[in-house]
């Protein structure tokens, strides 16, 4: 008797908590060019109607979990170097969108005393250090992006830490500050599979000529060859487009980018569904 009762509750609990991934999928499919968005909502209505009929508590729990799954989904913002990601994100911040910047988290791992700092110095030597013992990131960039093996090494020791910190920050804003629109700004959003946690995936792109101009403008110590090697070592834009839900071409001026940001926010981010 007890075993039957226990199994019945386990099945109801499974169905109720199964609404979390359905809600998450619902949010992701909202921006895809497929009809699964409607199917996710329809299946939730059927399952939770059944749960309410059988047990009101589990039915209400299922409805709550559907909204929770939808709520947990993050916004992904990505693109190559110097395509205007930071500027686009600054516009979104003004609309109360929380931005988790992967580059800001990356800078933390280069701080003296961190585990990643020690591994980087051990591998590349003390020649990459400034007088204050901080890592000269411009010099390190030149060394790394001129050697594919160095790129792989840096990615290997930094990606796990960065991903864990990003998830930690996102959960903080979701559950401590109750922010619905939390975005991850990451150049390697697709390469690190972080895009699986996000919807929509917003891809900013620009012509190579504009990318190089912007790189050289903001970093006077960077050479044309270094800028080109950085671009070549990143996943090609044509490949990133396959994963993107929204594509923004940023070859215009700041006003043009701001207008595109307004359209994206009002059309896609300013509503729960």
C-alpha positions as CSV (number, residue, x, y, z in Angstrom):
1,X,0.0,0.0,0.0
2,X,2.7,2.4,1.0
3,X,4.8,1.5,-2.1
4,X,1.8,2.2,-4.4
5,X,1.2,5.5,-2.7
6,X,4.9,6.4,-3.0
7,X,5.1,5.5,-6.7
8,X,2.0,7.5,-7.5
9,X,3.5,10.6,-5.8
10,X,6.9,10.0,-7.6
11,X,5.1,9.9,-11.0
12,X,3.1,13.1,-10.2
13,X,6.3,14.8,-9.0
14,X,8.1,13.8,-12.2
15,X,5.4,15.2,-14.3
16,X,5.3,18.5,-12.3
17,X,9.0,19.0,-12.4
18,X,9.1,18.0,-16.1
19,X,7.5,21.4,-16.7
20,X,10.8,23.1,-16.0
21,X,12.6,21.8,-19.2
22,X,9.3,22.3,-21.2
23,X,9.2,26.0,-20.1
24,X,12.9,26.4,-20.9
25,X,12.4,24.8,-24.4
26,X,9.3,27.0,-24.9
27,X,11.5,30.1,-24.4
28,X,14.2,28.8,-26.7
29,X,11.7,27.8,-29.5
30,X,10.1,31.1,-29.3
31,X,12.8,32.6,-31.4
32,X,13.3,29.6,-33.8
33,X,11.7,29.4,-37.2
34,X,9.7,26.3,-36.1
35,X,6.3,25.6,-34.6
36,X,7.5,23.8,-31.5
37,X,6.9,26.9,-29.5
38,X,3.1,26.3,-29.7
39,X,3.5,22.6,-29.0
40,X,5.4,23.2,-25.8
41,X,2.6,25.4,-24.5
42,X,-0.1,23.0,-25.6
43,X,1.7,20.0,-24.0
44,X,2.0,21.9,-20.8
45,X,-1.7,22.8,-20.7
46,X,-2.6,19.1,-21.2
47,X,-0.1,17.7,-18.6
48,X,-1.0,20.3,-16.0
49,X,-4.7,20.0,-16.5
50,X,-4.3,16.3,-15.8
51,X,-2.2,17.1,-12.7
52,X,-4.8,19.5,-11.4
53,X,-7.5,17.0,-11.9
54,X,-5.6,14.3,-10.0
55,X,-3.9,16.5,-7.4
56,X,-4.2,20.3,-7.2
57,X,-0.9,20.7,-5.4
58,X,1.1,19.0,-8.2
59,X,-0.9,20.7,-10.8
60,X,0.0,24.2,-9.4
61,X,3.6,23.0,-9.0
62,X,3.7,22.0,-12.6
63,X,2.4,25.5,-13.8
64,X,4.9,27.2,-11.5
65,X,7.7,25.1,-12.9
66,X,6.8,25.9,-16.5
67,X,7.1,29.6,-15.7
68,X,10.4,28.8,-13.8
69,X,11.8,27.1,-16.9
70,X,10.9,30.0,-19.0
71,X,12.4,32.4,-16.5
72,X,15.7,30.6,-16.2
73,X,16.5,31.0,-19.9
74,X,19.2,33.7,-20.5
75,X,19.9,36.1,-23.4
76,X,23.0,35.4,-25.4
77,X,25.0,38.1,-27.1
78,X,28.0,37.2,-29.2
79,X,30.1,38.1,-32.2
80,X,33.7,38.5,-33.2
81,X,36.2,41.1,-31.9
82,X,35.3,44.8,-32.5
83,X,31.8,44.3,-33.9
84,X,30.1,46.5,-31.3
85,X,29.0,44.0,-28.6
86,X,29.9,46.3,-25.7
87,X,28.1,49.3,-27.3
88,X,25.0,47.2,-28.0
89,X,25.0,45.9,-24.4
90,X,25.4,49.5,-23.0
91,X,22.1,50.4,-24.8
92,X,20.4,47.3,-23.4
93,X,21.6,48.2,-19.8
94,X,19.6,51.4,-20.1
95,X,16.5,49.2,-20.6
96,X,17.2,47.4,-17.4
97,X,18.8,44.3,-19.0
98,X,21.5,42.9,-16.8
99,X,24.7,42.1,-18.7
100,X,27.1,39.5,-17.5
101,X,30.3,40.3,-19.4
102,X,32.6,37.4,-20.0
103,X,35.6,39.7,-20.6
104,X,35.2,41.3,-17.2
105,X,35.2,37.8,-15.6
106,X,38.2,36.9,-17.7
107,X,40.1,39.9,-16.4
108,X,39.7,38.5,-12.9
109,X,41.6,35.4,-13.7
110,X,44.6,37.4,-14.8
111,X,44.9,39.0,-11.3
112,X,48.2,38.1,-9.5
113,X,47.7,35.2,-7.2
114,X,44.9,33.5,-9.0
115,X,45.3,29.8,-10.1
116,X,45.0,30.8,-13.8
117,X,47.6,33.6,-13.3
118,X,50.1,31.1,-11.9
119,X,49.6,28.6,-14.7
120,X,49.9,31.3,-17.4
121,X,53.1,32.7,-16.0
122,X,54.5,29.2,-15.6
123,X,53.8,28.4,-19.2
124,X,54.7,31.6,-20.9
125,X,57.4,32.9,-18.5
126,X,57.9,36.1,-16.6
127,X,58.6,38.1,-19.8
128,X,54.8,38.6,-20.1
129,X,54.6,40.5,-16.8
130,X,54.5,44.2,-16.2
131,X,56.6,45.9,-13.6
132,X,53.8,45.6,-11.0
133,X,53.7,41.8,-11.7
134,X,50.4,42.0,-13.6
135,X,50.1,40.2,-16.9
136,X,50.7,42.4,-20.0
137,X,47.6,41.2,-21.9
138,X,48.6,43.0,-25.1
139,X,51.9,41.1,-25.2
140,X,50.2,37.9,-24.2
141,X,47.6,38.4,-27.0
142,X,50.4,38.7,-29.5
143,X,52.1,35.5,-28.3
144,X,48.9,33.5,-28.1
145,X,47.2,34.4,-31.3
146,X,50.3,33.7,-33.4
147,X,50.3,30.1,-32.3
148,X,47.3,27.7,-32.4
149,X,48.7,25.5,-29.6
150,X,48.9,28.6,-27.3
151,X,45.3,29.5,-28.1
152,X,44.2,25.9,-27.1
153,X,46.2,26.1,-23.9
154,X,44.7,29.5,-22.8
155,X,41.2,28.3,-23.6
156,X,41.7,25.0,-21.7
157,X,42.8,26.7,-18.4
158,X,40.3,29.6,-18.5
159,X,37.0,28.3,-20.0
160,X,35.9,26.2,-17.1
161,X,36.5,28.9,-14.6
162,X,34.8,31.6,-16.7
163,X,31.7,29.4,-17.4
164,X,31.2,28.6,-13.7
165,X,31.5,32.3,-12.8
166,X,29.1,33.3,-15.5
167,X,26.5,30.8,-14.3
168,X,27.0,31.9,-10.7
169,X,26.4,35.6,-11.6
170,X,23.3,34.7,-13.7
171,X,21.8,32.7,-10.8
172,X,22.5,35.6,-8.5
173,X,20.6,38.1,-10.6
174,X,17.8,35.7,-11.3
175,X,17.1,34.6,-7.8
176,X,18.4,37.4,-5.5
177,X,17.5,40.4,-7.6
178,X,14.6,38.7,-9.6
179,X,15.8,40.1,-13.0
180,X,14.0,38.5,-15.9
181,X,16.3,39.8,-18.7
182,X,19.8,38.6,-17.9
183,X,22.2,38.5,-20.8
184,X,25.6,36.8,-21.3
185,X,28.0,38.9,-23.4
186,X,30.6,36.4,-24.6
187,X,32.8,36.3,-27.7
188,X,33.0,32.5,-27.3
189,X,29.3,31.9,-26.4
190,X,29.0,29.4,-29.2
191,X,32.4,27.8,-28.9
192,X,32.0,27.1,-25.2
193,X,28.4,25.8,-25.7
194,X,27.0,28.5,-23.4
195,X,24.5,29.3,-26.2
196,X,22.6,26.2,-25.0
197,X,21.5,28.2,-21.9
198,X,20.4,31.2,-23.9
199,X,17.5,32.4,-26.1
200,X,17.6,34.4,-28.1
201,X,21.2,34.2,-29.3
202,X,21.9,37.7,-30.7
203,X,24.9,37.8,-33.1
204,X,26.6,41.1,-34.0
205,X,28.7,41.1,-37.1
206,X,30.7,43.6,-39.1
207,X,33.0,43.6,-42.1
208,X,36.6,42.6,-41.5
209,X,37.8,46.0,-42.6
210,X,35.7,47.7,-40.0
211,X,36.8,45.2,-37.3
212,X,40.5,46.0,-38.0
213,X,39.9,49.7,-38.0
214,X,38.2,49.5,-34.6
215,X,40.9,47.2,-33.2
216,X,43.7,49.6,-34.3
217,X,41.8,52.6,-33.1
218,X,41.2,51.4,-29.5
219,X,44.6,49.7,-29.1
220,X,47.5,51.8,-30.4
221,X,50.0,49.1,-29.6
222,X,48.3,46.5,-31.8
223,X,49.5,45.9,-35.3
224,X,47.5,45.1,-38.4
225,X,49.0,41.5,-38.5
226,X,48.1,40.9,-34.9
227,X,44.5,42.2,-35.5
228,X,44.1,40.0,-38.5
229,X,45.5,36.9,-36.6
230,X,42.9,37.5,-33.8
231,X,40.1,37.6,-36.3
232,X,41.3,34.5,-38.1
233,X,41.6,32.6,-34.8
234,X,37.9,33.2,-34.0
235,X,35.0,31.1,-35.3
236,X,34.0,32.5,-38.7
237,X,30.9,34.6,-38.8
238,X,29.3,32.3,-41.3
239,X,29.5,29.4,-38.8
240,X,28.1,31.6,-35.9
241,X,25.1,32.5,-38.0
242,X,24.0,28.9,-37.9
243,X,23.4,29.2,-34.1
244,X,22.0,32.8,-34.1
245,X,18.3,33.7,-33.6
246,X,18.8,37.4,-34.2
247,X,21.6,38.8,-36.5
248,X,22.6,42.5,-36.3
249,X,24.9,44.0,-39.0
250,X,26.9,46.7,-37.4
251,X,28.6,48.5,-40.2
252,X,26.7,51.7,-39.7
253,X,27.0,54.5,-37.1
254,X,26.1,54.5,-33.4
255,X,22.6,55.9,-34.1
256,X,21.9,53.0,-36.5
257,X,23.1,50.5,-33.8
258,X,20.9,52.1,-31.2
259,X,17.8,51.9,-33.4
260,X,18.5,48.2,-34.0
261,X,18.8,47.7,-30.3
262,X,15.5,49.4,-29.7
263,X,13.8,47.1,-32.3
264,X,15.3,43.9,-30.7
265,X,14.3,44.9,-27.2
266,X,10.7,46.0,-28.1
267,X,10.1,43.0,-30.4
268,X,11.8,40.2,-28.5
269,X,12.8,41.1,-24.9
270,X,10.0,43.3,-23.6
271,X,7.6,40.5,-22.9
272,X,7.6,37.2,-20.9
273,X,6.4,35.1,-23.8
